[in-house]
Amino acid sequence: MARQISSEDNYRDKLIKLIPAEIVAAYLMLQANLLDQGRTVVWIVIGVLFILTFLYLRFFGEVKKWLQLIFSSLSFLIWVYSIAPEEILGPDLHNPSLATIILVLWTLLIPFFFKQGDPS
């Protein structure tokens, strides 16, 4: 399925194309195993999935717009921050209230960055 945002896409379609659900699902599958690993392994896995988000959408999702690739990759990091337990990110980085606010605002606002006929 092509994930490239087009001028015909409505708000919902844009939102679906901007959230890398497959990569977030992969992270969720790995999260339980990450609890037993050290922080270094956790950050390596998050980094690999962050890069994989970009590559997956570029080559398998046929996304050519750089802005969309960047926003989708950032979306992955925001989702990780919001769903990762404190044991993974650590109490110094994890703030559940802030994570919820960021996730809701990001998810609701990112489709507005892609206007009808946006060539980027």
Backbone as numpy.savetxt, mean C-alpha at the origin, in Angstrom:
# Nx Ny Nz CAx CAy CAz Cx Cy Cz
-5.39 -8.47 -15.01 -6.23 -7.30 -15.01 -5.35 -6.06 -15.01
-5.61 -5.17 -15.91 -4.88 -3.91 -15.95 -5.30 -3.03 -14.78
-4.34 -2.50 -14.08 -4.62 -1.66 -12.91 -4.40 -0.18 -13.20
-4.06 0.15 -14.44 -3.81 1.53 -14.83 -5.09 2.35 -14.66
-4.98 3.49 -14.01 -6.13 4.38 -13.86 -6.37 5.06 -15.20
-7.63 5.07 -15.61 -7.99 5.71 -16.88 -8.96 6.85 -16.62
-9.17 7.64 -17.65 -10.06 8.79 -17.51 -11.52 8.36 -17.30
-11.86 7.13 -17.62 -13.22 6.64 -17.44 -13.48 6.13 -16.03
-12.44 5.95 -15.23 -12.61 5.40 -13.89 -13.31 6.38 -12.96
-14.25 5.85 -12.19 -14.90 6.66 -11.17 -14.09 6.58 -9.87
-14.55 7.25 -8.85 -13.84 7.31 -7.57 -13.54 5.91 -7.04
-14.55 5.04 -7.01 -14.39 3.69 -6.46 -13.37 2.89 -7.25
-13.42 2.98 -8.59 -12.46 2.26 -9.42 -11.04 2.74 -9.17
-10.88 4.04 -9.03 -9.55 4.60 -8.73 -9.05 4.08 -7.39
-9.93 4.09 -6.40 -9.55 3.63 -5.07 -9.09 2.18 -5.11
-9.83 1.34 -5.78 -9.48 -0.07 -5.88 -8.13 -0.25 -6.58
-7.87 0.54 -7.59 -6.61 0.42 -8.34 -5.42 1.00 -7.58
-5.67 1.86 -6.61 -4.58 2.49 -5.86 -4.17 1.72 -4.60
-5.02 0.83 -4.12 -4.69 0.05 -2.93 -4.16 -1.32 -3.40
-2.92 -1.63 -3.09 -2.33 -2.89 -3.57 -2.79 -4.08 -2.71
-4.02 -4.49 -2.92 -4.64 -5.53 -2.08 -3.86 -6.83 -2.09
-3.29 -7.21 -3.22 -2.55 -8.48 -3.29 -1.31 -8.44 -2.40
-0.64 -7.30 -2.38 0.58 -7.19 -1.58 0.23 -7.06 -0.10
-0.84 -6.34 0.22 -1.30 -6.26 1.61 -1.69 -7.65 2.10
-2.36 -8.44 1.25 -2.73 -9.81 1.62 -1.49 -10.67 1.86
-0.47 -10.49 1.04 0.78 -11.24 1.22 1.40 -10.88 2.57
1.40 -9.59 2.89 1.93 -9.16 4.19 1.14 -9.80 5.33
-0.19 -9.79 5.23 -1.02 -10.39 6.28 -0.71 -11.87 6.47
-0.44 -12.57 5.36 -0.09 -13.99 5.44 1.24 -14.17 6.18
2.16 -13.26 5.97 3.49 -13.37 6.58 3.53 -12.81 8.01
2.59 -11.95 8.35 2.63 -11.25 9.63 2.73 -12.19 10.82
1.98 -13.27 10.83 2.02 -14.20 11.97 3.41 -14.80 12.13
4.06 -15.09 11.02 5.41 -15.64 11.10 6.44 -14.58 11.49
6.16 -13.33 11.17 7.09 -12.26 11.49 7.17 -12.01 13.00
6.12 -12.35 13.72 6.11 -12.13 15.16 7.23 -12.90 15.85
7.65 -14.03 15.25 8.70 -14.86 15.85 10.10 -14.45 15.41
10.20 -13.54 14.47 11.49 -13.14 13.92 11.98 -11.84 14.57
13.21 -11.54 14.34 13.76 -10.29 14.86 13.30 -9.10 14.03
13.52 -7.92 14.54 13.11 -6.70 13.84 13.79 -6.55 12.48
15.01 -7.01 12.36 15.71 -6.90 11.08 14.96 -7.66 10.00
14.52 -8.86 10.29 13.77 -9.67 9.32 12.46 -8.98 8.97
11.80 -8.43 9.95 10.53 -7.72 9.72 10.75 -6.59 8.72
11.76 -5.76 8.95 11.99 -4.61 8.08 12.45 -5.05 6.69
13.18 -6.15 6.61 13.56 -6.67 5.28 12.33 -7.11 4.51
11.43 -7.84 5.17 10.20 -8.31 4.51 9.35 -7.12 4.08
9.19 -6.14 4.93 8.41 -4.95 4.57 9.06 -4.23 3.40
10.37 -4.11 3.41 11.09 -3.47 2.30 10.94 -4.22 1.00
11.05 -5.54 1.06 10.89 -6.36 -0.16 9.47 -6.22 -0.70
8.48 -6.27 0.16 7.09 -6.13 -0.30 6.81 -4.72 -0.84
7.45 -3.71 -0.27 7.32 -2.34 -0.77 7.84 -2.26 -2.21
9.02 -2.80 -2.44 9.59 -2.81 -3.79 8.76 -3.70 -4.71
8.30 -4.83 -4.19 7.48 -5.74 -4.98 6.16 -5.09 -5.40
5.61 -4.22 -4.56 4.38 -3.50 -4.92 4.60 -2.74 -6.22
5.68 -1.99 -6.26 6.01 -1.20 -7.45 6.20 -2.12 -8.67
7.00 -3.16 -8.52 7.29 -4.06 -9.64 6.05 -4.84 -10.09
5.29 -5.31 -9.13 4.08 -6.08 -9.44 3.10 -5.24 -10.26
2.85 -4.02 -9.80 1.90 -3.16 -10.51 2.45 -2.72 -11.86
3.74 -2.48 -11.94 4.35 -2.03 -13.19 4.32 -3.11 -14.26
4.70 -4.31 -13.89 4.86 -5.36 -14.89 3.66 -6.30 -15.02
2.96 -6.57 -13.93 1.80 -7.46 -14.01 0.48 -6.71 -14.04
0.46 -5.53 -13.42 -0.75 -4.72 -13.42 -0.80 -3.73 -14.57
0.28 -3.69 -15.36 0.37 -2.82 -16.54 0.18 -1.34 -16.20
0.62 -0.93 -15.01 0.53 0.47 -14.61 1.74 1.21 -15.16
1.49 2.26 -15.90 2.56 3.05 -16.51 2.73 4.41 -15.86
1.71 4.87 -15.15 1.75 6.19 -14.53 2.61 6.14 -13.26
3.67 6.96 -13.26 4.58 6.98 -12.12 3.87 7.42 -10.84
3.00 8.39 -10.96 2.28 8.88 -9.78 1.45 7.75 -9.16
0.81 6.97 -9.98 0.02 5.86 -9.47 0.91 4.82 -8.81
2.06 4.52 -9.40 3.00 3.55 -8.81 3.50 4.04 -7.45
3.80 5.31 -7.35 4.28 5.88 -6.09 3.19 5.85 -5.03
1.98 6.29 -5.39 0.88 6.31 -4.44 0.51 4.90 -3.98
0.52 3.94 -4.87 0.19 2.57 -4.49 1.25 1.99 -3.56
2.51 2.28 -3.84 3.58 1.80 -2.97 3.48 2.43 -1.58
3.19 3.72 -1.53 2.99 4.38 -0.24 1.76 3.82 0.47
0.74 3.47 -0.30 -0.46 2.87 0.29 -0.11 1.59 1.04
0.78 0.80 0.46 1.20 -0.44 1.14 1.81 -0.11 2.50
2.71 0.86 2.54 3.36 1.21 3.80 2.35 1.72 4.83
1.38 2.48 4.38 0.36 3.00 5.29 -0.50 1.87 5.83
-0.85 0.91 4.97 -1.62 -0.24 5.43 -0.82 -1.07 6.43
0.46 -1.27 6.16 1.30 -2.02 7.11 1.32 -1.30 8.46
1.52 0.00 8.43 1.57 0.76 9.67 0.26 0.63 10.45
-0.83 0.57 9.74 -2.13 0.53 10.42 -2.51 -0.86 10.92
-2.03 -1.91 10.27 -2.45 -3.26 10.66 -1.39 -4.04 11.42
-0.15 -3.56 11.42 0.91 -4.28 12.12 0.74 -4.16 13.62
0.87 -5.26 14.33 0.79 -5.18 15.79 2.03 -4.49 16.37
1.89 -4.00 17.56 2.99 -3.30 18.22 4.25 -4.17 18.32
4.07 -5.47 18.44 5.21 -6.39 18.55 6.10 -6.34 17.32
5.53 -6.00 16.17 6.31 -5.96 14.93 7.01 -4.62 14.77
6.28 -3.53 14.91 6.86 -2.21 14.68 7.55 -1.65 15.92
7.14 -2.09 17.08 7.72 -1.60 18.32 6.90 -0.46 18.89
6.92 -0.32 20.21 6.11 0.71 20.86 6.56 2.13 20.53
7.82 2.31 20.16 8.32 3.64 19.82 7.80 4.13 18.48
7.41 3.23 17.58 6.93 3.60 16.25 5.42 3.44 16.11
4.86 2.48 16.82 3.44 2.15 16.64 2.54 3.05 17.48
1.58 3.69 16.82 0.58 4.52 17.49 -0.76 4.19 16.84
-1.56 3.31 17.46 -2.80 2.85 16.84 -3.77 3.97 16.44
-3.91 4.97 17.27 -4.83 6.07 16.95 -4.37 6.84 15.73
-3.09 7.17 15.70 -2.54 7.88 14.55 -2.62 7.03 13.29
-2.35 5.74 13.43 -2.42 4.83 12.29 -3.82 4.80 11.69
-4.82 4.78 12.52 -6.20 4.76 12.05 -6.54 6.05 11.31
-6.14 7.18 11.88 -6.41 8.47 11.24 -5.73 8.55 9.87
-4.46 8.18 9.82 -3.71 8.23 8.56 -4.34 7.31 7.53
-4.68 6.09 7.93 -5.27 5.13 6.99 -6.58 5.64 6.41
-7.46 6.13 7.26 -8.77 6.60 6.78 -8.61 7.79 5.85
-7.82 8.77 6.25 -7.65 9.95 5.41 -6.95 9.61 4.09
-5.91 8.80 4.14 -5.19 8.40 2.93 -6.12 7.68 1.97
-6.85 6.71 2.48 -7.73 5.92 1.63 -8.82 6.76 1.00
-9.37 7.70 1.74 -10.44 8.54 1.20 -9.93 9.61 0.24
-8.71 10.07 0.43 -8.23 11.22 -0.35 -7.43 10.87 -1.60
-6.76 9.72 -1.64 -5.86 9.48 -2.78 -6.56 9.46 -4.14
-7.80 9.00 -4.27 -8.40 9.05 -5.61 -8.54 10.47 -6.16
-8.60 11.46 -5.29 -8.74 12.84 -5.75 -7.48 13.37 -6.43
-6.36 12.70 -6.26 -5.11 13.11 -6.91 -5.10 12.71 -8.39
-6.06 11.91 -8.79 -6.13 11.42 -10.16 -7.42 11.94 -10.79
-7.30 13.05 -11.45 -8.46 13.69 -12.08 -8.74 13.04 -13.43
-9.91 13.33 -13.96 -10.27 12.80 -15.28 -9.25 13.23 -16.31
-8.75 12.29 -17.08 -7.82 12.57 -18.15 -6.42 12.92 -17.69
-6.09 12.63 -16.42 -4.77 12.92 -15.89 -3.70 12.11 -16.62
-2.73 12.75 -17.28 -1.75 12.02 -18.07 -0.58 11.48 -17.26
-0.43 11.86 -15.98 0.76 11.46 -15.23 0.80 9.98 -14.91
